[in-house]
Amino acid sequence: MKFTYKPSPNYRNTQSTGGIMFDLTMCLCAVVLFSAVYYSIAYGFAYGLRVILMTLVSLIAAIGTEAVYFRMRGREVKKEILHSYGWVTALILTLITRLDVSYYALFVGTVVAIIIGKLVFGGFGQNIFNPAAFGEALIMNSFSASKSAQVTADVFSGATPMAAMNSNNWILSSSAMGNFIKGFGGWGGLLVGSYPSVIGGSCALLILLCGVYLLWRKDIDWHLSVTYLITVFCVSLVVGLIKGAGINYAIFNVISGGVLFGTVFMMTDPVTTPITIPGRMVFAVGCAALTLILRWKSNLPDGVLFSILLMNMLTPAIDKLVDGNQIKNQVQIRRKVVYTSIVVILAALGVGMTLDKVAAETPASSDAAAETSEPAGMALEDFSANEAGCRVYSNVDDTAYVYHCSAKGFEGTNKATITVDATKGTITSVEVTDFGDTTGVGDAATTADELKRYENATINSSIDATAGATYTSASIRAMAAKALNMAAGK
């Protein structure tokens, strides 16, 4: 590793702040346009229009807040707004927000991002936190219940790649990893973003092209971007190889979720990152490690947002760590960077070593189970953690019983009505009446097609878990097993 510094006379960059912000704005608008087109084609024009309307709401909130602030301070409003670049914060905030967030939640989040995330520190160039990340953190923690039910039902009926991987404890075998990726359209689907996620975070290919353009224009510092991506890839690769997930695991961690968007549009903010090259490399390594640790061990499906905010707080400490004459003390500074990076990476690897694969279900047909007197399928599963319970609601006739059942899922209690043919010992139908798990994740196991698999199932049948909804699937199987045992008099 070599840090190169040039003494005076210093190189003068012809690129201005206005030029950098113009390039950034064009790239962000391209991502907004892609998202609007994608949702229009995939779900209907109303959803593409919602992308545009959410963008406008955030822009109005940002520019309006700054206009009021500058007017109250007695400044020239138009001039100050043009040099504050609040619209960049608004665009980024919209793009890292889910489509089902309400307009008023996005409006409030933008206002708070502008006021508390930027203006109270003195305005553009003096804030310590990335304003967009600050605003999104508020939306996630204070407006999680403020969702559009229709959008959630139509767009997020299945799990996103991040949420699906989270439900699988963030580790899969190599073969399972391959099947998992196929479920989202393969690598091509992940690259072009043919799945719902945060509004601007799915199209990896477009974001990469924007990153290349901004690097070519010298608008962003490659030390941050490249170091971050390499660290995420290498740490994921080591964990994936040791845990049997293979190289696909490392690639997935890079191109899915908010890693690329954060790399290009958020982490490269020169205001909230260290001022020296060594400091930026430490910052990037820290962000990468925290991203993976938060993914693996927190309740969040993605860790990019909070990793950036946490490292923003550590920026002054990092600057102090690598402080000194950058030429005379180059060797000492290099050692500090290497040693600090090693410690941080080892910490991330240590957390990664604690990951355990979710137990896989063994597929077997009900016919095969019937051929043997030994119990199989649901009869062998341990559902004690689900605490399933059923009560007889009614009997259709002397042999068919309807049960109201409940069982614990991932983070809540799920309820279902299950009809059982007692003479055959089979399930006639399953209907989920109350879903208590995470919307957009576990509800993939409650669709009509998934529940249809329980028809004619016996206690010895094996029902495969729904990809990305392992815990909810287990709660439904637990209720099915309880109802079948009650019908059999057990």
VEXDREN-2710 file (C-alpha; in Angstrom, 1 decimal):
% VEXDREN-2710
k/r/px/py/pz
1/MET/0.0/0.0/0.0
2/LYS/1.4/3.4/-1.0
3/PHE/0.1/6.8/-0.4
4/THR/1.4/9.5/-2.8
5/TYR/1.4/13.1/-1.9
6/LYS/2.5/16.1/-4.0
7/PRO/4.0/19.2/-2.5
8/SER/3.2/22.7/-3.7
9/PRO/2.3/24.0/-6.2
10/ASN/-0.9/21.9/-5.8
11/TYR/-2.9/20.5/-8.6
12/ARG/-5.9/22.7/-9.4
13/ASN/-9.1/20.9/-10.4
14/THR/-11.2/22.7/-12.9
15/GLN/-14.3/21.0/-11.6
16/SER/-16.5/23.2/-9.5
17/THR/-18.9/22.3/-6.7
18/GLY/-21.7/23.3/-8.9
19/GLY/-20.4/21.0/-11.7
20/ILE/-20.1/18.1/-9.3
21/MET/-23.6/18.6/-8.0
22/PHE/-25.0/18.9/-11.6
23/ASP/-23.4/15.5/-12.5
24/LEU/-24.7/14.0/-9.3
25/THR/-28.2/15.3/-9.9
26/MET/-28.3/13.9/-13.5
27/CYS/-27.3/10.5/-12.3
28/LEU/-29.9/10.6/-9.5
29/CYS/-32.6/11.7/-12.0
30/ALA/-31.6/8.7/-14.2
31/VAL/-32.2/6.3/-11.3
32/VAL/-35.5/8.0/-10.6
33/LEU/-36.5/7.6/-14.2
34/PHE/-35.5/4.0/-14.3
35/SER/-37.5/3.2/-11.1
36/ALA/-40.6/5.0/-12.5
37/VAL/-40.4/3.0/-15.7
38/TYR/-39.8/-0.3/-13.9
39/TYR/-42.8/0.1/-11.5
40/SER/-45.0/1.2/-14.4
41/ILE/-44.2/-1.8/-16.5
42/ALA/-44.1/-4.3/-13.6
43/TYR/-47.1/-3.2/-11.6
44/GLY/-49.0/-0.5/-13.5
45/PHE/-48.8/3.2/-14.4
46/ALA/-50.1/4.2/-11.0
47/TYR/-47.0/2.8/-9.3
48/GLY/-44.6/4.5/-11.7
49/LEU/-46.5/7.8/-11.1
50/ARG/-46.2/7.2/-7.3
51/VAL/-42.4/7.2/-7.8
52/ILE/-42.6/10.6/-9.4
53/LEU/-45.0/12.0/-6.9
54/MET/-42.8/10.8/-4.0
55/THR/-39.8/12.5/-5.6
56/LEU/-41.8/15.7/-6.0
57/VAL/-43.0/15.6/-2.4
58/SER/-39.4/15.3/-1.1
59/LEU/-38.2/18.0/-3.4
60/ILE/-40.9/20.4/-2.3
61/ALA/-40.2/19.6/1.4
62/ALA/-36.4/20.2/1.0
63/ILE/-36.6/23.4/-1.1
64/GLY/-39.5/24.8/0.9
65/THR/-37.7/24.1/4.2
66/GLU/-34.6/25.8/3.0
67/ALA/-36.5/28.8/1.6
68/VAL/-38.3/29.4/5.0
69/TYR/-35.0/29.0/6.9
70/PHE/-33.1/31.4/4.7
71/ARG/-35.9/33.9/4.7
72/MET/-36.0/33.8/8.5
73/ARG/-32.2/34.4/8.5
74/GLY/-32.6/37.4/6.3
75/ARG/-30.6/35.9/3.4
76/GLU/-31.2/36.0/-0.3
77/VAL/-33.4/32.9/-0.7
78/LYS/-32.8/32.1/-4.4
79/LYS/-29.0/32.5/-4.1
80/GLU/-28.8/30.4/-0.9
81/ILE/-31.0/27.6/-2.3
82/LEU/-28.9/27.3/-5.4
83/HIS/-25.8/27.0/-3.3
84/SER/-27.3/24.7/-0.7
85/TYR/-28.2/21.8/-3.1
86/GLY/-31.1/20.6/-0.9
87/TRP/-32.6/18.8/-4.0
88/VAL/-29.7/16.3/-3.9
89/THR/-30.6/15.3/-0.4
90/ALA/-34.3/15.0/-1.5
91/LEU/-33.4/12.8/-4.5
92/ILE/-31.2/10.5/-2.4
93/LEU/-33.7/10.2/0.4
94/THR/-36.5/9.3/-2.0
95/LEU/-34.4/6.7/-3.7
96/ILE/-33.5/4.9/-0.4
97/THR/-37.1/4.8/0.7
98/ARG/-39.6/2.0/-0.1
99/LEU/-42.4/2.7/-2.4
100/ASP/-45.0/1.9/0.3
101/VAL/-43.9/4.8/2.6
102/SER/-46.7/7.4/2.9
103/TYR/-46.3/10.8/1.4
104/TYR/-46.5/12.6/4.8
105/ALA/-43.8/10.3/6.3
106/LEU/-41.5/11.1/3.4
107/PHE/-42.3/14.8/3.7
108/VAL/-41.5/14.9/7.5
109/GLY/-38.4/12.8/7.0
110/THR/-37.1/15.3/4.4
111/VAL/-37.8/18.3/6.6
112/VAL/-36.0/16.7/9.5
113/ALA/-33.1/15.7/7.2
114/ILE/-32.7/19.3/6.0
115/ILE/-33.1/21.0/9.3
116/ILE/-31.4/18.6/11.8
117/GLY/-29.2/16.8/9.3
118/LYS/-27.8/19.9/7.7
119/LEU/-29.0/23.4/8.6
120/VAL/-28.4/23.3/12.4
121/PHE/-24.8/22.5/11.7
122/GLY/-24.4/25.6/9.5
123/GLY/-25.7/24.4/6.2
124/PHE/-24.1/22.8/3.2
125/GLY/-20.5/21.7/3.8
126/GLN/-20.7/21.8/7.6
127/ASN/-23.0/18.9/8.5
128/ILE/-21.5/15.9/10.3
129/PHE/-24.1/13.3/9.2
130/ASN/-25.2/12.4/5.7
131/PRO/-28.6/14.3/5.7
132/ALA/-30.4/11.7/3.5
133/ALA/-29.3/8.8/5.6
134/PHE/-30.4/10.8/8.7
135/GLY/-33.8/11.4/7.3
136/GLU/-34.3/7.7/6.2
137/ALA/-33.3/6.5/9.7
138/LEU/-36.1/8.7/11.1
139/ILE/-38.6/7.2/8.6
140/MET/-37.6/3.6/9.4
141/ASN/-37.7/4.1/13.1
142/SER/-40.7/6.5/13.5
143/PHE/-42.9/5.8/10.6
144/SER/-42.6/2.0/10.1
145/ALA/-46.4/1.7/10.6
146/SER/-47.1/4.5/8.1
147/LYS/-47.4/2.3/5.0
148/SER/-49.7/2.2/2.0
149/ALA/-51.6/-1.1/2.4
150/GLN/-52.4/-1.3/-1.3
151/VAL/-48.8/-0.8/-2.4
152/THR/-47.6/-3.4/0.2
153/ALA/-50.1/-5.9/-1.0
154/ASP/-49.5/-5.4/-4.7
155/VAL/-45.7/-4.7/-4.9
156/PHE/-44.2/-6.3/-1.8
157/SER/-46.2/-9.5/-1.8
158/GLY/-43.0/-11.5/-2.0
159/ALA/-39.7/-11.0/-0.1
160/THR/-36.9/-8.8/-1.4
161/PRO/-33.5/-10.4/-1.8
162/MET/-32.3/-8.8/1.4
163/ALA/-35.3/-9.8/3.5
164/ALA/-35.3/-13.3/2.0
165/MET/-31.7/-13.8/2.9
166/ASN/-32.3/-12.4/6.3
167/SER/-35.0/-14.9/6.9
168/ASN/-32.5/-17.6/6.0
169/ASN/-30.1/-16.4/8.7
170/TRP/-27.9/-14.9/6.1
171/ILE/-26.2/-18.1/5.1
172/LEU/-27.0/-20.9/2.6
173/SER/-25.2/-23.8/1.1
174/SER/-23.7/-23.4/-2.3
175/SER/-26.5/-25.3/-4.1
176/ALA/-29.2/-23.5/-2.1
177/MET/-27.5/-20.2/-2.9
178/GLY/-27.7/-20.9/-6.6
179/ASN/-31.4/-21.8/-6.3
180/PHE/-32.0/-18.7/-4.2
181/ILE/-30.5/-16.4/-6.8
182/LYS/-32.6/-18.1/-9.5
183/GLY/-35.7/-17.1/-7.5
184/PHE/-34.9/-13.5/-8.3
185/GLY/-34.2/-13.9/-12.0
186/GLY/-30.6/-15.1/-11.7
187/TRP/-27.7/-12.7/-11.8
188/GLY/-29.3/-10.9/-14.8
189/GLY/-32.4/-10.1/-12.7
190/LEU/-30.3/-8.9/-9.8
191/LEU/-28.2/-6.7/-12.1
192/VAL/-31.1/-5.0/-13.9
193/GLY/-33.2/-4.8/-10.8
194/SER/-36.2/-6.8/-11.8
195/TYR/-37.5/-7.0/-8.2
196/PRO/-39.1/-4.5/-5.8
197/SER/-36.8/-3.0/-3.2
198/VAL/-36.1/0.6/-2.0
199/ILE/-37.1/2.9/-4.9
200/GLY/-33.6/3.4/-6.3
201/GLY/-31.6/0.5/-4.9
202/SER/-32.4/-2.4/-7.2
203/CYS/-30.8/-1.6/-10.6
204/ALA/-27.1/-2.5/-9.9
205/LEU/-26.1/-2.1/-13.5
206/LEU/-27.4/1.5/-13.8
207/ILE/-25.8/2.5/-10.4
208/LEU/-22.5/1.0/-11.5
209/LEU/-22.6/3.0/-14.7
210/CYS/-23.4/6.2/-12.7
211/GLY/-20.4/5.3/-10.5
212/VAL/-18.1/4.9/-13.5
213/TYR/-19.3/8.2/-14.9
214/LEU/-18.8/10.1/-11.6
215/LEU/-15.3/8.6/-11.2
216/TRP/-14.4/9.6/-14.8
217/ARG/-15.5/13.1/-14.1
218/LYS/-13.5/13.0/-10.8
219/ASP/-16.7/13.9/-8.9
220/ILE/-16.1/11.2/-6.3
221/ASP/-13.0/9.7/-4.6
222/TRP/-12.2/6.2/-5.8
223/HIS/-10.4/5.4/-2.6
224/LEU/-13.7/5.2/-0.7
225/SER/-15.7/3.3/-3.3
226/VAL/-13.1/0.7/-4.3
227/THR/-11.9/0.0/-0.7
228/TYR/-15.5/-0.4/0.4
229/LEU/-16.5/-2.8/-2.4
230/ILE/-13.3/-4.8/-2.1
231/THR/-13.7/-5.2/1.7
232/VAL/-17.4/-6.2/1.4
233/PHE/-16.5/-8.8/-1.3
234/CYS/-13.5/-10.2/0.5
235/VAL/-15.0/-10.6/3.9
236/SER/-18.2/-12.1/2.4
237/LEU/-16.0/-14.5/0.3
238/VAL/-14.1/-15.8/3.3
239/VAL/-17.3/-16.3/5.3
240/GLY/-19.0/-17.9/2.3
241/LEU/-16.2/-20.3/1.5
242/ILE/-15.9/-21.4/5.2
243/LYS/-19.6/-21.8/5.6
244/GLY/-20.1/-23.6/2.2
245/ALA/-21.9/-20.8/0.4
246/GLY/-19.2/-20.2/-2.2
247/ILE/-18.3/-17.2/-4.3
248/ASN/-21.9/-16.5/-5.1
249/TYR/-22.4/-15.3/-1.6
250/ALA/-19.7/-12.6/-2.0
251/ILE/-21.1/-11.4/-5.3
252/PHE/-24.6/-11.3/-3.8
253/ASN/-23.5/-9.2/-0.9
254/VAL/-22.0/-6.6/-3.3
255/ILE/-24.7/-6.3/-5.9
256/SER/-27.8/-6.7/-3.7
257/GLY/-29.3/-4.3/-1.3
258/GLY/-27.9/-0.8/-0.8
259/VAL/-24.2/-1.5/-1.1
260/LEU/-23.7/-0.1/-4.6
261/PHE/-26.1/2.8/-4.1
262/GLY/-24.4/3.7/-0.9
263/THR/-21.0/3.4/-2.5
264/VAL/-21.8/5.8/-5.4
265/PHE/-24.2/8.3/-3.9
266/MET/-23.8/8.4/-0.1
267/MET/-20.4/7.2/1.2
268/THR/-18.5/9.5/-1.2
269/ASP/-19.9/12.6/0.4
270/PRO/-16.7/14.6/1.0
271/VAL/-18.3/16.6/3.8
272/THR/-19.1/13.7/6.2
273/THR/-16.0/11.6/5.4
274/PRO/-12.3/12.0/6.5
275/ILE/-10.2/14.6/4.7
276/THR/-7.2/12.4/4.0
277/ILE/-6.7/9.4/1.7
278/PRO/-5.6/7.1/4.6
279/GLY/-8.6/8.3/6.7
280/ARG/-11.0/7.6/3.9
281/MET/-9.6/4.1/3.5
282/VAL/-10.2/3.4/7.2
283/PHE/-13.7/4.9/6.9
284/ALA/-14.5/2.6/3.9
285/VAL/-13.2/-0.5/5.7
286/GLY/-15.2/0.4/8.8
287/CYS/-18.4/0.9/6.7
288/ALA/-17.9/-2.4/5.0
289/ALA/-17.4/-4.3/8.3
290/LEU/-20.4/-2.6/9.9
291/THR/-22.6/-3.2/6.8
292/LEU/-22.0/-7.0/7.1
293/ILE/-22.3/-7.1/10.8
294/LEU/-25.6/-5.3/10.8
295/ARG/-26.9/-7.5/8.0
296/TRP/-25.9/-10.7/9.9
297/LYS/-26.9/-9.8/13.4
298/SER/-29.4/-7.0/13.5
299/ASN/-33.2/-6.9/12.8
300/LEU/-32.5/-4.8/9.6
301/PRO/-32.4/-6.6/6.3
302/ASP/-29.7/-4.2/5.1
303/GLY/-26.9/-2.5/7.0
304/VAL/-25.6/0.2/4.6
305/LEU/-27.6/3.1/5.9
306/PHE/-26.7/2.8/9.6
307/SER/-23.1/1.8/8.9
308/ILE/-22.6/5.1/7.1
309/LEU/-24.2/7.1/10.0
310/LEU/-22.1/5.3/12.6
311/MET/-18.9/5.9/10.6
312/ASN/-20.0/9.6/10.2
313/MET/-19.8/9.9/14.0
314/LEU/-16.3/8.4/13.9
315/THR/-14.9/10.7/11.2
316/PRO/-13.3/13.1/13.6
317/ALA/-11.6/10.2/15.5
318/ILE/-10.4/8.8/12.2
319/ASP/-9.0/12.2/11.1
320/LYS/-7.2/12.4/14.5
321/LEU/-5.8/8.8/14.0
322/VAL/-4.1/9.7/10.8
323/ASP/-3.2/13.2/11.7
324/GLY/0.3/14.5/11.1
325/ASN/2.6/15.4/8.2
326/GLN/1.3/13.3/5.4
327/ILE/4.8/13.1/3.8
328/LYS/7.2/12.9/6.7
329/ASN/5.0/10.5/8.8
330/GLN/3.8/8.4/5.8
331/VAL/5.2/5.1/7.2
332/GLN/3.6/5.6/10.6
333/ILE/0.3/6.6/9.1
334/ARG/0.4/3.6/6.7
335/ARG/0.9/1.2/9.7
336/LYS/-2.0/2.8/11.5
337/VAL/-4.3/2.2/8.5
338/VAL/-3.2/-1.4/8.1
339/TYR/-3.4/-2.3/11.8
340/THR/-6.8/-0.6/12.2
341/SER/-8.2/-2.2/9.0
342/ILE/-7.0/-5.7/10.1
343/VAL/-8.7/-5.3/13.5
344/VAL/-12.0/-4.2/12.0
345/ILE/-11.9/-7.0/9.3
346/LEU/-11.2/-9.6/11.9
347/ALA/-14.1/-8.4/14.0
348/ALA/-16.4/-8.8/11.0
349/LEU/-15.0/-12.2/10.2
350/GLY/-15.6/-13.3/13.8
351/VAL/-19.2/-12.3/13.6
352/GLY/-19.5/-14.1/10.2
353/MET/-18.2/-17.3/11.8
354/THR/-21.2/-17.4/14.1
355/LEU/-23.7/-17.7/11.3
356/ASP/-25.5/-21.0/11.1
357/LYS/-27.5/-22.3/8.1
358/VAL/-31.3/-22.7/8.6
359/ALA/-32.1/-26.3/8.7
360/ALA/-33.4/-27.5/5.3
361/GLU/-36.6/-29.4/4.9
362/THR/-36.4/-32.9/3.4
363/PRO/-38.9/-33.1/0.5
364/ALA/-40.9/-36.3/0.4
365/SER/-44.2/-37.1/-1.1
366/SER/-47.2/-38.2/0.9
367/ASP/-47.3/-41.4/-1.1
368/ALA/-43.8/-42.3/-0.1
369/ALA/-44.6/-41.6/3.5
370/ALA/-47.7/-43.9/3.3
371/GLU/-45.5/-46.8/2.2
372/THR/-43.7/-47.0/5.5
373/SER/-45.0/-47.3/9.0
374/GLU/-42.3/-45.1/10.4
375/PRO/-43.3/-41.4/11.0
376/ALA/-41.9/-38.8/8.6
377/GLY/-42.5/-35.2/7.5
378/MET/-44.3/-33.0/10.0
379/ALA/-44.5/-35.9/12.5
380/LEU/-40.7/-35.6/12.9
381/GLU/-40.5/-31.8/13.1
382/ASP/-40.0/-30.1/16.4
383/PHE/-42.6/-27.3/16.6
384/SER/-42.1/-26.6/20.3
385/ALA/-40.8/-23.1/19.6
386/ASN/-43.9/-22.2/17.7
387/GLU/-46.3/-23.0/20.6
388/ALA/-49.0/-24.0/18.3
389/GLY/-52.6/-24.3/19.6
390/CYS/-55.9/-25.2/18.0
391/ARG/-59.5/-25.3/19.0
392/VAL/-62.5/-26.9/17.2
393/TYR/-64.6/-24.2/15.6
394/SER/-67.2/-26.4/14.0
395/ASN/-67.7/-29.7/12.2
396/VAL/-68.8/-29.8/8.7
397/ASP/-70.1/-33.3/9.1
398/ASP/-69.2/-36.3/11.4
399/THR/-65.7/-36.5/9.9
400/ALA/-64.7/-33.1/8.8
401/TYR/-63.6/-30.6/11.4
402/VAL/-62.7/-26.9/11.2
403/TYR/-60.0/-25.7/13.6
404/HIS/-59.0/-22.2/14.6
405/CYS/-55.2/-22.4/15.2
406/SER/-52.4/-20.0/16.1
407/ALA/-48.6/-20.3/16.3
408/LYS/-45.6/-18.1/16.7
409/GLY/-43.7/-17.1/13.6
410/PHE/-40.6/-14.9/13.3
411/GLU/-41.7/-11.8/15.2
412/GLY/-45.4/-12.3/15.8
413/THR/-48.3/-14.8/16.0
414/ASN/-49.9/-16.2/12.9
415/LYS/-53.5/-17.6/12.9
416/ALA/-55.2/-19.9/10.4
417/THR/-58.4/-21.8/9.9
418/ILE/-57.6/-25.5/9.0
419/THR/-60.2/-28.0/7.8
420/VAL/-59.3/-31.7/8.4
421/ASP/-60.9/-34.9/7.1
422/ALA/-60.6/-37.1/10.2
423/THR/-61.4/-40.4/8.4
424/LYS/-58.6/-39.9/6.0
425/GLY/-56.3/-38.0/8.3
426/THR/-55.7/-35.3/5.6
427/ILE/-56.0/-31.6/5.4
428/THR/-58.8/-30.3/3.2
429/SER/-57.9/-26.6/3.3
430/VAL/-55.7/-24.0/5.1
431/GLU/-56.6/-20.3/5.3
432/VAL/-54.4/-17.8/7.0
433/THR/-56.7/-15.4/8.9
434/ASP/-54.2/-13.3/10.8
435/PHE/-50.7/-12.6/9.7
436/GLY/-48.3/-11.4/12.5
437/ASP/-44.9/-11.6/10.8
438/THR/-43.0/-9.1/8.7
439/THR/-45.0/-7.7/5.7
440/GLY/-43.1/-8.2/2.5
441/VAL/-41.1/-11.2/3.9
442/GLY/-43.1/-13.9/5.7
443/ASP/-46.4/-13.3/3.8
444/ALA/-44.8/-15.1/0.8
445/ALA/-45.8/-18.3/2.6
446/THR/-49.5/-17.2/2.9
447/THR/-50.4/-17.0/-0.8
448/ALA/-53.0/-19.2/-2.3
449/ASP/-50.5/-21.3/-4.2
450/GLU/-48.4/-21.9/-1.2
451/LEU/-51.3/-22.9/1.0
452/LYS/-52.7/-25.2/-1.7
453/ARG/-49.7/-27.5/-1.0
454/TYR/-51.3/-28.5/2.3
455/GLU/-54.3/-30.0/0.6
456/ASN/-54.4/-33.7/1.2
457/ALA/-51.3/-33.6/3.4
458/THR/-51.1/-36.0/6.3
459/ILE/-49.0/-35.8/9.5
460/ASN/-46.3/-37.8/7.6
461/SER/-46.2/-35.4/4.7
462/SER/-43.2/-33.0/4.2
463/ILE/-44.1/-29.5/3.2
464/ASP/-41.1/-27.5/1.9
465/ALA/-40.5/-24.1/3.4
466/THR/-41.3/-21.2/1.2
467/ALA/-38.1/-19.5/0.0
468/GLY/-37.5/-16.4/2.0
469/ALA/-40.3/-17.1/4.5
470/THR/-38.8/-20.0/6.6
471/TYR/-40.2/-18.9/10.0
472/THR/-43.7/-18.2/8.7
473/SER/-43.7/-21.5/6.9
474/ALA/-42.8/-23.3/10.1
475/SER/-45.6/-21.6/12.0
476/ILE/-48.2/-22.8/9.3
477/ARG/-46.8/-26.4/9.4
478/ALA/-46.9/-26.3/13.2
479/MET/-50.6/-25.4/13.1
480/ALA/-51.3/-28.0/10.4
481/ALA/-49.6/-30.7/12.5
482/LYS/-51.5/-29.7/15.6
483/ALA/-54.9/-29.8/13.8
484/LEU/-54.1/-33.2/12.3
485/ASN/-53.0/-34.6/15.7
486/MET/-56.2/-33.3/17.3
487/ALA/-58.3/-34.9/14.6
488/ALA/-56.5/-38.2/15.3
489/GLY/-57.3/-37.8/19.0
490/LYS/-53.7/-37.1/20.0
END
